[in-house]
Amino acid sequence: DDFCRELHDARRESVQRGHAWPAWDGELYLEYHRGTLTTLGWLKRANRVAELALRRVEYLIAASPAGNALSVAHADALDVAWKKLLLNQFHDILPGSSIKVVYDDAHADHSAITAALGPIEREARNKCCRGADTKGMRQPMAVFNTTSWPATGVVQIDNELHFVEDVPALGMRVVDRPVRDIDTS
């Protein structure tokens, strides 16, 4: 109340001396906050990579056979990762309208998310593979499809490309990796 009284008194005195204050009539709209683009492409990409990684890890945990439940430590790590991701989706961070120190923190947060999810994802993938039928296979490999549609495509394993067909939606397919004969001559 004191501030508003002083502001109105100052305006009244200014107008009485012949100095009009600037006035705005209409909507208060900051034109720099429109759209979905960003000035920091790396951050938008890091955000999407983290979203997909969290979805993928949670799917793999849910797909693991019974008895392979998520540990309390992993549950806590996922909770922290989600909270870091959501914090960095704040309206001044993701569009790139904040300050450098905020983006330094965002970079550190996204690095921490990636570091936390790696071991959890590896463990969840291993648990999913435990009951896989590999009879008659010389070099079995599991190919996961964490999307909601069946997939056929090329995967890279140990710097080699392999064509894999018919991996079911939200599923896994075990295939025998071709064994290359070593030329000893």
OpenMM code with the backbone's topology and positions (N, CA, C; nanometers):
from openmm import Vec3, app, unit

residues = "ASP ASP PHE CYS ARG GLU LEU HIS ASP ALA ARG ARG GLU SER VAL GLN ARG GLY HIS ALA TRP PRO ALA TRP ASP GLY GLU LEU TYR LEU GLU TYR HIS ARG GLY THR LEU THR THR LEU GLY TRP LEU LYS ARG ALA ASN ARG VAL ALA GLU LEU ALA LEU ARG ARG VAL GLU TYR LEU ILE ALA ALA SER PRO ALA GLY ASN ALA LEU SER VAL ALA HIS ALA ASP ALA LEU ASP VAL ALA TRP LYS LYS LEU LEU LEU ASN GLN PHE HIS ASP ILE LEU PRO GLY SER SER ILE LYS VAL VAL TYR ASP ASP ALA HIS ALA ASP HIS SER ALA ILE THR ALA ALA LEU GLY PRO ILE GLU ARG GLU ALA ARG ASN LYS CYS CYS ARG GLY ALA ASP THR LYS GLY MET ARG GLN PRO MET ALA VAL PHE ASN THR THR SER TRP PRO ALA THR GLY VAL VAL GLN ILE ASP ASN GLU LEU HIS PHE VAL GLU ASP VAL PRO ALA LEU GLY MET ARG VAL VAL ASP ARG PRO VAL ARG ASP ILE ASP THR SER".split()
positions = [
    Vec3(0.0827, -0.1199, 0.0000),
    Vec3(0.0000, 0.0000, 0.0000),
    Vec3(0.0869, 0.1260, 0.0000),
    Vec3(0.1935, 0.1230, 0.0839),
    Vec3(0.2820, 0.2403, 0.0897),
    Vec3(0.3458, 0.2668, -0.0469),
    Vec3(0.3936, 0.1605, -0.1093),
    Vec3(0.4577, 0.1759, -0.2401),
    Vec3(0.3602, 0.2365, -0.3413),
    Vec3(0.2395, 0.1812, -0.3466),
    Vec3(0.1408, 0.2311, -0.4439),
    Vec3(0.1024, 0.3762, -0.4155),
    Vec3(0.0868, 0.4106, -0.2888),
    Vec3(0.0550, 0.5502, -0.2539),
    Vec3(0.1654, 0.6439, -0.3011),
    Vec3(0.2913, 0.6045, -0.2726),
    Vec3(0.4045, 0.6885, -0.3142),
    Vec3(0.4130, 0.6975, -0.4665),
    Vec3(0.3865, 0.5876, -0.5352),
    Vec3(0.3906, 0.5870, -0.6816),
    Vec3(0.2844, 0.6814, -0.7382),
    Vec3(0.1621, 0.6731, -0.6887),
    Vec3(0.0550, 0.7595, -0.7372),
    Vec3(0.0831, 0.9061, -0.7043),
    Vec3(0.1368, 0.9332, -0.5866),
    Vec3(0.1718, 1.0713, -0.5495),
    Vec3(0.2798, 1.1249, -0.6434),
    Vec3(0.3812, 1.0438, -0.6716),
    Vec3(0.4902, 1.0867, -0.7603),
    Vec3(0.4377, 1.1133, -0.9012),
    Vec3(0.3460, 1.0291, -0.9481),
    Vec3(0.2887, 1.0500, -1.0814),
    Vec3(0.2065, 1.1790, -1.0851),
    Vec3(0.1259, 1.1999, -0.9826),
    Vec3(0.0414, 1.3199, -0.9763),
    Vec3(0.1287, 1.4460, -0.9767),
    Vec3(0.2362, 1.4473, -0.8970),
    Vec3(0.3268, 1.5628, -0.8922),
    Vec3(0.3953, 1.5850, -1.0266),
    Vec3(0.4324, 1.4767, -1.0920),
    Vec3(0.4999, 1.4858, -1.2214),
    Vec3(0.4061, 1.5438, -1.3266),
    Vec3(0.2813, 1.4996, -1.3267),
    Vec3(0.1823, 1.5504, -1.4232),
    Vec3(0.1539, 1.6979, -1.3958),
    Vec3(0.1458, 1.7391, -1.2688),
    Vec3(0.1220, 1.8788, -1.2331),
    Vec3(0.2352, 1.9687, -1.2818),
    Vec3(0.3580, 1.9145, -1.2920),
    Vec3(0.4719, 1.9917, -1.3423),
    Vec3(0.4829, 1.9853, -1.4946),
    Vec3(0.3865, 1.9133, -1.5578),
    Vec3(0.3861, 1.9068, -1.7034),
    Vec3(0.4664, 1.7922, -1.7620),
    Vec3(0.5041, 1.6963, -1.6830),
    Vec3(0.5797, 1.5800, -1.7305),
    Vec3(0.4912, 1.4561, -1.7220),
    Vec3(0.4316, 1.4206, -1.8354),
    Vec3(0.3449, 1.3019, -1.8376),
    Vec3(0.4287, 1.1743, -1.8338),
    Vec3(0.3786, 1.0783, -1.7634),
    Vec3(0.4460, 0.9485, -1.7596),
    Vec3(0.4032, 0.8667, -1.8799),
    Vec3(0.4914, 0.7800, -1.9291),
    Vec3(0.4506, 0.6949, -2.0415),
    Vec3(0.3392, 0.6001, -1.9962),
    Vec3(0.2487, 0.5722, -2.0880),
    Vec3(0.1366, 0.4836, -2.0568),
    Vec3(0.1253, 0.3764, -2.1652),
    Vec3(0.0812, 0.2612, -2.1254),
    Vec3(0.0600, 0.1503, -2.2184),
    Vec3(-0.0851, 0.1109, -2.2095),
    Vec3(-0.1510, 0.1049, -2.3245),
    Vec3(-0.2905, 0.0656, -2.3291),
    Vec3(-0.2983, -0.0628, -2.4090),
    Vec3(-0.3407, -0.1679, -2.3489),
    Vec3(-0.3509, -0.2956, -2.4196),
    Vec3(-0.2862, -0.4073, -2.3394),
    Vec3(-0.2738, -0.5215, -2.4057),
    Vec3(-0.2190, -0.6398, -2.3402),
    Vec3(-0.0687, -0.6237, -2.3168),
    Vec3(-0.0240, -0.6712, -2.2024),
    Vec3(0.1188, -0.6745, -2.1747),
    Vec3(0.1721, -0.8064, -2.2297),
    Vec3(0.2403, -0.8001, -2.3418),
    Vec3(0.2866, -0.9197, -2.4103),
    Vec3(0.4332, -0.9027, -2.4448),
    Vec3(0.5153, -0.9933, -2.3983),
    Vec3(0.6572, -0.9874, -2.4306),
    Vec3(0.6807, -1.0715, -2.5553),
    Vec3(0.7078, -1.0056, -2.6656),
    Vec3(0.7188, -1.0739, -2.7946),
    Vec3(0.8392, -1.1674, -2.8045),
    Vec3(0.9320, -1.1592, -2.7115),
    Vec3(1.0490, -1.2470, -2.7155),
    Vec3(1.0204, -1.3857, -2.6575),
    Vec3(0.9028, -1.4061, -2.5994),
    Vec3(0.8688, -1.5347, -2.5383),
    Vec3(0.7701, -1.6145, -2.6226),
    Vec3(0.7767, -1.6036, -2.7511),
    Vec3(0.6815, -1.6797, -2.8317),
    Vec3(0.7490, -1.7985, -2.8990),
    Vec3(0.6677, -1.8960, -2.9383),
    Vec3(0.7194, -2.0095, -3.0138),
    Vec3(0.7840, -2.1150, -2.9266),
    Vec3(0.8417, -2.2122, -2.9940),
    Vec3(0.9031, -2.3245, -2.9233),
    Vec3(1.0509, -2.3366, -2.9562),
    Vec3(1.1055, -2.2400, -3.0256),
    Vec3(1.2462, -2.2455, -3.0611),
    Vec3(1.3319, -2.2046, -2.9430),
    Vec3(1.4592, -2.2260, -2.9547),
    Vec3(1.5504, -2.1916, -2.8469),
    Vec3(1.6769, -2.1320, -2.9051),
    Vec3(1.7474, -2.0591, -2.8240),
    Vec3(1.8775, -2.0085, -2.8656),
    Vec3(1.9860, -2.1093, -2.8310),
    Vec3(1.9489, -2.2166, -2.7606),
    Vec3(2.0455, -2.3176, -2.7172),
    Vec3(2.0014, -2.4553, -2.7657),
    Vec3(2.0379, -2.4879, -2.8883),
    Vec3(1.9985, -2.6158, -2.9474),
    Vec3(2.0479, -2.7350, -2.8680),
    Vec3(2.1669, -2.7237, -2.8080),
    Vec3(2.2208, -2.8359, -2.7310),
    Vec3(2.1289, -2.8696, -2.6146),
    Vec3(2.0669, -2.7676, -2.5548),
    Vec3(1.9812, -2.7905, -2.4388),
    Vec3(1.8510, -2.8585, -2.4801),
    Vec3(1.7928, -2.8151, -2.5911),
    Vec3(1.6700, -2.8775, -2.6401),
    Vec3(1.6967, -3.0257, -2.6710),
    Vec3(1.8123, -3.0525, -2.7331),
    Vec3(1.8485, -3.1911, -2.7648),
    Vec3(1.8733, -3.2707, -2.6367),
    Vec3(1.9471, -3.2148, -2.5420),
    Vec3(1.9745, -3.2845, -2.4162),
    Vec3(1.8447, -3.3159, -2.3424),
    Vec3(1.7494, -3.2245, -2.3481),
    Vec3(1.6194, -3.2453, -2.2858),
    Vec3(1.5487, -3.3647, -2.3492),
    Vec3(1.5462, -3.3698, -2.4823),
    Vec3(1.4765, -3.4794, -2.5511),
    Vec3(1.5469, -3.6125, -2.5297),
    Vec3(1.6795, -3.6112, -2.5338),
    Vec3(1.7560, -3.7338, -2.5094),
    Vec3(1.7257, -3.7865, -2.3688),
    Vec3(1.7211, -3.6980, -2.2707),
    Vec3(1.6916, -3.7387, -2.1334),
    Vec3(1.5490, -3.7918, -2.1198),
    Vec3(1.4525, -3.7256, -2.1852),
    Vec3(1.3141, -3.7748, -2.1815),
    Vec3(1.3060, -3.9166, -2.2362),
    Vec3(1.3687, -3.9388, -2.3518),
    Vec3(1.3645, -4.0712, -2.4140),
    Vec3(1.4389, -4.1753, -2.3300),
    Vec3(1.5513, -4.1364, -2.2706),
    Vec3(1.6274, -4.2297, -2.1882),
    Vec3(1.5476, -4.2707, -2.0642),
    Vec3(1.4824, -4.1754, -1.9999),
    Vec3(1.4014, -4.2083, -1.8829),
    Vec3(1.2857, -4.3000, -1.9208),
    Vec3(1.2221, -4.2739, -2.0323),
    Vec3(1.1132, -4.3597, -2.0798),
    Vec3(1.1655, -4.5003, -2.1081),
    Vec3(1.2798, -4.5069, -2.1753),
    Vec3(1.3382, -4.6363, -2.2123),
    Vec3(1.3751, -4.7171, -2.0875),
    Vec3(1.4388, -4.6527, -1.9908),
    Vec3(1.4794, -4.7224, -1.8682),
    Vec3(1.3563, -4.7707, -1.7913),
    Vec3(1.2555, -4.6881, -1.7800),
    Vec3(1.1355, -4.7300, -1.7084),
    Vec3(1.0658, -4.8452, -1.7800),
    Vec3(1.0650, -4.8439, -1.9143),
    Vec3(1.0078, -4.9560, -1.9890),
    Vec3(1.0866, -5.0838, -1.9596),
    Vec3(1.2197, -5.0770, -1.9670),
    Vec3(1.3020, -5.1965, -1.9462),
    Vec3(1.2830, -5.2533, -1.8062),
    Vec3(1.2684, -5.1654, -1.7089),
    Vec3(1.2442, -5.2119, -1.5720),
    Vec3(1.1085, -5.2818, -1.5656),
    Vec3(1.0076, -5.2229, -1.6264),
    Vec3(0.8738, -5.2822, -1.6241),
    Vec3(0.8698, -5.4138, -1.7015),
    Vec3(0.9526, -5.4281, -1.8055),
    Vec3(0.9533, -5.5481, -1.8880),
    Vec3(1.0359, -5.6608, -1.8282),
    Vec3(1.1140, -5.6313, -1.7256),
    Vec3(1.1970, -5.7345, -1.6639),
    Vec3(1.1086, -5.8439, -1.6052),
    Vec3(1.1575, -5.9682, -1.6089),
    Vec3(1.0796, -6.0777, -1.5515),
    Vec3(1.0497, -6.0544, -1.4035),
    Vec3(0.9445, -6.1187, -1.3548),
    Vec3(0.9063, -6.1063, -1.2138),
    Vec3(1.0237, -6.1460, -1.1256),
    Vec3(1.0361, -6.0820, -1.0147),
    Vec3(1.1454, -6.1116, -0.9231),
    Vec3(1.2678, -6.0254, -0.9486),
    Vec3(1.2658, -5.9456, -1.0546),
    Vec3(1.3779, -5.8570, -1.0853),
    Vec3(1.3369, -5.7130, -1.0622),
    Vec3(1.2774, -5.6900, -0.9491),
    Vec3(1.2225, -5.5577, -0.9195),
    Vec3(1.3332, -5.4517, -0.9101),
    Vec3(1.2923, -5.3310, -0.9281),
    Vec3(1.3817, -5.2155, -0.9188),
    Vec3(1.4273, -5.1982, -0.7746),
    Vec3(1.5561, -5.1795, -0.7560),
    Vec3(1.6077, -5.1585, -0.6206),
    Vec3(1.5675, -5.0203, -0.5714),
    Vec3(1.5710, -5.0037, -0.4416),
    Vec3(1.5390, -4.8741, -0.3817),
    Vec3(1.6368, -4.7685, -0.4322),
    Vec3(1.7647, -4.8054, -0.4439),
    Vec3(1.8655, -4.7100, -0.4915),
    Vec3(1.8349, -4.6656, -0.6342),
    Vec3(1.7949, -4.7609, -0.7189),
    Vec3(1.7608, -4.7252, -0.8570),
    Vec3(1.6347, -4.6387, -0.8610),
    Vec3(1.5372, -4.6715, -0.7773),
    Vec3(1.4145, -4.5913, -0.7717),
    Vec3(1.4473, -4.4484, -0.7299),
    Vec3(1.5352, -4.4348, -0.6324),
    Vec3(1.5756, -4.3008, -0.5882),
    Vec3(1.6502, -4.2267, -0.6992),
    Vec3(1.7373, -4.2979, -0.7708),
    Vec3(1.8132, -4.2357, -0.8798),
    Vec3(1.7198, -4.1896, -0.9921),
    Vec3(1.6189, -4.2703, -1.0237),
    Vec3(1.5211, -4.2296, -1.1258),
    Vec3(1.4408, -4.1084, -1.0794),
    Vec3(1.4036, -4.1060, -0.9523),
    Vec3(1.3301, -3.9922, -0.8980),
    Vec3(1.4124, -3.8638, -0.9107),
    Vec3(1.5401, -3.8714, -0.8755),
    Vec3(1.6284, -3.7550, -0.8860),
    Vec3(1.6439, -3.7136, -1.0321),
    Vec3(1.6618, -3.8119, -1.1222),
    Vec3(1.6786, -3.7810, -1.2645),
    Vec3(1.5546, -3.7111, -1.3204),
    Vec3(1.4357, -3.7624, -1.2863),
    Vec3(1.3128, -3.6987, -1.3344),
    Vec3(1.3011, -3.5554, -1.2820),
    Vec3(1.3334, -3.5351, -1.1552),
    Vec3(1.3214, -3.4013, -1.0977),
    Vec3(1.4203, -3.3040, -1.1609),
    Vec3(1.5424, -3.3505, -1.1909),
    Vec3(1.6399, -3.2643, -1.2598),
    Vec3(1.5898, -3.2288, -1.3994),
    Vec3(1.5366, -3.3283, -1.4696),
    Vec3(1.4857, -3.3029, -1.6040),
    Vec3(1.3709, -3.2019, -1.6003),
    Vec3(1.2762, -3.2235, -1.5111),
    Vec3(1.1602, -3.1345, -1.5046),
    Vec3(1.1991, -2.9935, -1.4606),
    Vec3(1.2952, -2.9814, -1.3692),
    Vec3(1.3433, -2.8494, -1.3294),
    Vec3(1.4002, -2.7751, -1.4502),
    Vec3(1.4724, -2.8471, -1.5354),
    Vec3(1.5347, -2.7843, -1.6513),
    Vec3(1.4377, -2.7606, -1.7667),
    Vec3(1.3115, -2.7932, -1.7471),
    Vec3(1.2082, -2.7591, -1.8445),
    Vec3(1.1362, -2.6293, -1.8055),
    Vec3(1.1849, -2.5631, -1.7027),
    Vec3(1.1283, -2.4360, -1.6575),
    Vec3(1.1233, -2.3376, -1.7741),
    Vec3(1.0266, -2.2499, -1.7752),
    Vec3(0.9993, -2.1654, -1.8914),
    Vec3(1.1119, -2.0702, -1.9297),
    Vec3(1.2051, -2.0391, -1.8417),
    Vec3(1.3176, -1.9542, -1.8804),
    Vec3(1.4412, -2.0351, -1.9190),
    Vec3(1.4433, -2.1640, -1.8858),
    Vec3(1.5614, -2.2446, -1.9146),
    Vec3(1.5548, -2.3036, -2.0546),
    Vec3(1.4547, -2.3826, -2.0824),
    Vec3(1.4473, -2.4550, -2.2097),
    Vec3(1.4439, -2.3639, -2.3321),
    Vec3(1.3750, -2.2502, -2.3300),
    Vec3(1.3763, -2.1647, -2.4495),
    Vec3(1.5041, -2.0827, -2.4654),
    Vec3(1.5913, -2.0828, -2.3669),
    Vec3(1.7174, -2.0103, -2.3800),
    Vec3(1.7090, -1.8645, -2.3432),
    Vec3(1.6194, -1.8282, -2.2526),
    Vec3(1.6060, -1.6875, -2.2153),
    Vec3(1.6561, -1.6613, -2.0733),
    Vec3(1.7479, -1.7448, -2.0268),
    Vec3(1.8023, -1.7261, -1.8931),
    Vec3(1.9469, -1.6766, -1.9017),
    Vec3(2.0255, -1.7003, -1.7993),
    Vec3(2.1629, -1.6501, -1.7943),
    Vec3(2.2626, -1.7666, -1.7945),
    Vec3(2.3898, -1.7353, -1.8176),
    Vec3(2.4934, -1.8371, -1.8354),
    Vec3(2.5019, -1.9353, -1.7192),
    Vec3(2.4991, -1.8880, -1.5969),
    Vec3(2.5133, -1.9776, -1.4820),
    Vec3(2.4015, -2.0818, -1.4792),
    Vec3(2.2831, -2.0450, -1.5248),
    Vec3(2.1707, -2.1391, -1.5314),
    Vec3(2.2026, -2.2491, -1.6314),
    Vec3(2.2629, -2.2124, -1.7448),
    Vec3(2.2943, -2.3123, -1.8466),
    Vec3(2.4127, -2.3981, -1.8073),
    Vec3(2.5032, -2.3441, -1.7277),
    Vec3(2.6105, -2.4269, -1.6723),
    Vec3(2.5502, -2.5341, -1.5814),
    Vec3(2.4551, -2.4935, -1.4979),
    Vec3(2.3862, -2.5895, -1.4100),
    Vec3(2.3065, -2.6908, -1.4913),
    Vec3(2.2384, -2.6450, -1.5968),
    Vec3(2.1594, -2.7353, -1.6814),
    Vec3(2.2489, -2.8392, -1.7471),
    Vec3(2.3649, -2.7956, -1.7951),
    Vec3(2.4592, -2.8890, -1.8569),
    Vec3(2.5028, -2.9943, -1.7556),
    Vec3(2.5348, -2.9515, -1.6345),
    Vec3(2.5747, -3.0447, -1.5283),
    Vec3(2.4601, -3.1404, -1.4935),
    Vec3(2.3380, -3.0872, -1.4875),
    Vec3(2.2223, -3.1717, -1.4561),
    Vec3(2.2007, -3.2782, -1.5629),
    Vec3(2.2093, -3.2405, -1.6901),
    Vec3(2.1890, -3.3382, -1.7977),
    Vec3(2.3009, -3.4416, -1.7999),
    Vec3(2.4226, -3.4012, -1.7683),
    Vec3(2.5329, -3.4974, -1.7576),
    Vec3(2.5066, -3.5953, -1.6431),
    Vec3(2.4546, -3.5450, -1.5319),
    Vec3(2.4238, -3.6307, -1.4169),
    Vec3(2.3113, -3.7284, -1.4498),
    Vec3(2.2117, -3.6836, -1.5260),
    Vec3(2.1021, -3.7721, -1.5670),
    Vec3(2.1579, -3.8872, -1.6503),
    Vec3(2.2402, -3.8545, -1.7484),
    Vec3(2.2990, -3.9564, -1.8351),
    Vec3(2.3826, -4.0550, -1.7537),
    Vec3(2.4654, -4.0030, -1.6637),
    Vec3(2.5514, -4.0891, -1.5816),
    Vec3(2.4686, -4.1804, -1.4911),
    Vec3(2.3600, -4.1309, -1.4368),
    Vec3(2.2770, -4.2105, -1.3462),
    Vec3(2.2005, -4.3194, -1.4206),
    Vec3(2.1560, -4.2908, -1.5426),
    Vec3(2.0726, -4.3863, -1.6144),
    Vec3(2.1503, -4.5005, -1.6775),
    Vec3(2.2770, -4.4775, -1.7134),
    Vec3(2.3558, -4.5806, -1.7809),
    Vec3(2.3590, -4.7137, -1.7076),
    Vec3(2.4032, -4.7166, -1.5823),
    Vec3(2.4088, -4.8439, -1.5096),
    Vec3(2.2712, -4.9069, -1.4871),
    Vec3(2.1700, -4.8247, -1.4644),
    Vec3(2.0353, -4.8777, -1.4425),
    Vec3(1.9857, -4.9439, -1.5709),
    Vec3(2.0090, -4.8793, -1.6854),
    Vec3(1.9651, -4.9370, -1.8124),
    Vec3(2.0377, -5.0675, -1.8410),
    Vec3(2.1695, -5.0723, -1.8189),
    Vec3(2.2442, -5.1963, -1.8430),
    Vec3(2.1908, -5.3104, -1.7563),
    Vec3(2.1660, -5.2813, -1.6303),
    Vec3(2.1130, -5.3845, -1.5403),
    Vec3(1.9743, -5.4304, -1.5848),
    Vec3(1.8899, -5.3377, -1.6225),
    Vec3(1.7545, -5.3736, -1.6665),
    Vec3(1.7594, -5.4568, -1.7950),
    Vec3(1.8466, -5.4206, -1.8897),
    Vec3(1.8614, -5.4997, -2.0131),
    Vec3(1.9091, -5.6411, -1.9797),
    Vec3(2.0066, -5.6515, -1.8899),
    Vec3(2.0574, -5.7838, -1.8519),
    Vec3(1.9480, -5.8686, -1.7882),
    Vec3(1.8659, -5.8066, -1.7042),
    Vec3(1.7564, -5.8804, -1.6408),
    Vec3(1.6549, -5.9276, -1.7449),
    Vec3(1.6294, -5.8451, -1.8457),
    Vec3(1.5349, -5.8839, -1.9508),
    Vec3(1.5878, -6.0027, -2.0314),
    Vec3(1.7182, -6.0150, -2.0418),
    Vec3(1.7795, -6.1203, -2.1246),
    Vec3(1.7948, -6.2524, -2.0510),
    Vec3(1.7777, -6.2536, -1.9216),
    Vec3(1.8076, -6.3739, -1.8426),
    Vec3(1.7308, -6.4981, -1.8878),
    Vec3(1.6100, -6.4869, -1.9266),
    Vec3(1.5317, -6.6049, -1.9645),
    Vec3(1.5232, -6.6265, -2.1147),
    Vec3(1.6025, -6.5543, -2.1924),
    Vec3(1.5929, -6.5625, -2.3385),
    Vec3(1.6397, -6.6984, -2.3891),
    Vec3(1.5702, -6.7490, -2.4896),
    Vec3(1.6057, -6.8771, -2.5520),
    Vec3(1.7170, -6.8536, -2.6537),
    Vec3(1.8336, -6.9076, -2.6259),
    Vec3(1.9490, -6.8915, -2.7148),
    Vec3(1.9993, -7.0264, -2.7660),
    Vec3(1.9157, -7.1299, -2.7562),
    Vec3(1.9568, -7.2642, -2.7989),
    Vec3(1.9968, -7.2620, -2.9459),
    Vec3(2.1110, -7.3228, -2.9740),
    Vec3(2.1587, -7.3352, -3.1113),
    Vec3(2.2247, -7.2096, -3.1655),
    Vec3(2.2353, -7.1061, -3.0872),
    Vec3(2.2962, -6.9810, -3.1343),
    Vec3(2.4430, -6.9776, -3.0942),
    Vec3(2.5280, -6.9311, -3.1854),
    Vec3(2.6709, -6.9221, -3.1561),
    Vec3(2.7048, -6.7898, -3.0887),
    Vec3(2.6451, -6.6815, -3.1354),
    Vec3(2.6687, -6.5490, -3.0762),
    Vec3(2.5352, -6.4754, -3.0647),
    Vec3(2.4555, -6.5113, -2.9640),
    Vec3(2.3246, -6.4460, -2.9522),
    Vec3(2.3381, -6.2990, -2.9121),
    Vec3(2.2468, -6.2189, -2.9654),
    Vec3(2.2392, -6.0791, -2.9231),
    Vec3(2.0921, -6.0424, -2.9109),
    Vec3(2.0640, -5.9640, -2.8091),
    Vec3(1.9276, -5.9188, -2.7856),
    Vec3(1.9121, -5.7805, -2.8467),
    Vec3(1.8059, -5.7643, -2.9221),
    Vec3(1.7749, -5.6350, -2.9827),
    Vec3(1.6434, -5.5890, -2.9215),
    Vec3(1.6468, -5.4721, -2.8587),
    Vec3(1.5291, -5.4179, -2.7914),
    Vec3(1.4614, -5.3141, -2.8793),
    Vec3(1.3303, -5.3095, -2.8699),
    Vec3(1.2513, -5.2065, -2.9365),
    Vec3(1.1643, -5.1422, -2.8293),
    Vec3(1.2003, -5.0227, -2.7881),
    Vec3(1.1241, -4.9561, -2.6826),
    Vec3(1.0193, -4.8596, -2.7379),
    Vec3(0.9965, -4.8678, -2.8691),
    Vec3(0.8910, -4.7848, -2.9280),
    Vec3(0.7585, -4.8605, -2.9244),
    Vec3(0.6525, -4.7924, -2.9600),
    Vec3(0.5189, -4.8515, -2.9552),
    Vec3(0.4774, -4.9149, -3.0876),
    Vec3(0.5701, -4.9405, -3.1752),
    Vec3(0.5401, -5.0025, -3.3039),
    Vec3(0.6508, -5.1023, -3.3384),
    Vec3(0.6166, -5.2067, -3.4160),
    Vec3(0.7187, -5.3043, -3.4556),
    Vec3(0.8281, -5.2360, -3.5371),
    Vec3(0.9494, -5.2899, -3.5291),
    Vec3(1.0610, -5.2262, -3.5977),
    Vec3(1.1460, -5.3278, -3.6731),
    Vec3(1.1985, -5.2819, -3.7834),
    Vec3(1.2977, -5.3535, -3.8623),
    Vec3(1.4038, -5.2507, -3.8956),
    Vec3(1.5302, -5.2880, -3.8791),
    Vec3(1.6329, -5.1895, -3.9087),
    Vec3(1.7726, -5.2416, -3.8843),
    Vec3(1.8647, -5.1485, -3.8845),
    Vec3(2.0059, -5.1792, -3.8670),
    Vec3(2.0478, -5.1380, -3.7266),
    Vec3(2.1185, -5.2275, -3.6586),
    Vec3(2.1728, -5.1975, -3.5269),
    Vec3(2.3244, -5.2084, -3.5340),
    Vec3(2.3917, -5.1364, -3.4463),
    Vec3(2.5375, -5.1407, -3.4430),
    Vec3(2.5824, -5.2083, -3.3144),
    Vec3(2.6581, -5.3156, -3.3311),
    Vec3(2.7137, -5.3894, -3.2183),
    Vec3(2.8634, -5.4028, -3.2413),
    Vec3(2.9412, -5.3576, -3.1469),
    Vec3(3.0879, -5.3658, -3.1577),
    Vec3(3.1383, -5.3135, -3.2923),
    Vec3(3.0905, -5.1974, -3.3317),
    Vec3(3.1307, -5.1313, -3.4568),
    Vec3(3.0954, -5.2100, -3.5826),
    Vec3(3.0042, -5.3040, -3.5719),
    Vec3(2.9554, -5.3779, -3.6885),
    Vec3(2.8064, -5.3509, -3.7037),
    Vec3(2.7614, -5.3380, -3.8278),
    Vec3(2.6200, -5.3151, -3.8548),
    Vec3(2.5512, -5.4488, -3.8814),
    Vec3(2.4316, -5.4661, -3.8241),
    Vec3(2.3549, -5.5892, -3.8392),
    Vec3(2.2097, -5.5524, -3.8714),
    Vec3(2.1551, -5.6164, -3.9732),
    Vec3(2.0152, -5.5958, -4.0099),
    Vec3(1.9296, -5.6901, -3.9258),
    Vec3(1.8289, -5.6352, -3.8588),
    Vec3(1.7409, -5.7145, -3.7732),
    Vec3(1.5971, -5.6866, -3.8137),
    Vec3(1.5229, -5.7948, -3.8351),
    Vec3(1.3834, -5.7817, -3.8772),
    Vec3(1.2872, -5.8139, -3.7629),
    Vec3(1.1720, -5.7526, -3.7712),
    Vec3(1.0563, -5.7883, -3.6889),
    Vec3(1.0822, -5.7918, -3.5381),
    Vec3(1.1323, -5.6813, -3.4850),
    Vec3(1.1424, -5.6697, -3.3396),
    Vec3(1.0080, -5.6131, -3.2929),
    Vec3(0.9381, -5.6864, -3.2063),
    Vec3(0.8030, -5.6424, -3.1688),
    Vec3(0.8021, -5.5099, -3.0925),
    Vec3(0.6901, -5.4414, -3.1024),
    Vec3(0.6719, -5.3170, -3.0274),
    Vec3(0.6883, -5.3459, -2.8790),
    Vec3(0.7593, -5.2569, -2.8095),
    Vec3(0.7846, -5.2731, -2.6663),
    Vec3(0.8307, -5.4153, -2.6350),
    Vec3(0.9245, -5.4624, -2.7155),
    Vec3(0.9701, -5.5991, -2.6983),
    Vec3(1.1174, -5.6170, -2.7295),
    Vec3(1.1544, -5.7450, -2.7392),
    Vec3(1.2928, -5.7827, -2.7609),
    Vec3(1.2949, -5.9017, -2.8560),
    Vec3(1.3978, -5.9088, -2.9353),
    Vec3(1.4182, -6.0248, -3.0218),
    Vec3(1.5636, -6.0685, -3.0079),
    Vec3(1.5829, -6.1978, -2.9851),
    Vec3(1.7182, -6.2519, -2.9761),
    Vec3(1.7523, -6.3100, -3.1128),
    Vec3(1.8619, -6.2651, -3.1668),
    Vec3(1.9073, -6.3132, -3.2981),
    Vec3(2.0512, -6.3619, -3.2846),
    Vec3(2.0901, -6.4475, -3.3779),
    Vec3(2.2268, -6.4988, -3.3786),
    Vec3(2.3107, -6.4092, -3.4678),
    Vec3(2.4081, -6.3470, -3.4070),
    Vec3(2.4971, -6.2586, -3.4829),
    Vec3(2.5833, -6.3467, -3.5727),
    Vec3(2.5949, -6.3063, -3.6992),
    Vec3(2.6797, -6.3868, -3.7887),
    Vec3(2.8234, -6.3907, -3.7368),
    Vec3(2.8825, -6.5107, -3.7375),
    Vec3(3.0191, -6.5288, -3.6926),
    Vec3(3.1091, -6.5157, -3.8151),
    Vec3(3.2064, -6.4281, -3.8073),
    Vec3(3.2987, -6.4111, -3.9170),
    Vec3(3.4156, -6.5078, -3.8992),
    Vec3(3.4449, -6.5794, -4.0049),
    Vec3(3.5599, -6.6685, -3.9994),
    Vec3(3.6858, -6.5850, -4.0116),
    Vec3(3.7842, -6.6192, -3.9309),
    Vec3(3.9102, -6.5460, -3.9315),
    Vec3(4.0051, -6.6130, -4.0298),
    Vec3(4.0567, -6.5350, -4.1205),
    Vec3(4.1533, -6.5860, -4.2198),
    Vec3(4.2883, -6.5938, -4.1524),
    Vec3(4.3393, -6.7136, -4.1342),
    Vec3(4.4679, -6.7320, -4.0661),
    Vec3(4.5835, -6.7524, -4.1634),
    Vec3(4.5576, -6.7373, -4.2933),
    Vec3(4.6667, -6.7601, -4.3892),
    Vec3(4.7612, -6.6447, -4.4000),
] * unit.nanometer
topology = app.Topology()
chain = topology.addChain("A")
for resn in residues:
    res = topology.addResidue(resn, chain)
    for name in ("N", "CA", "C"):
        topology.addAtom(name, app.Element.getBySymbol(name[0]), res)
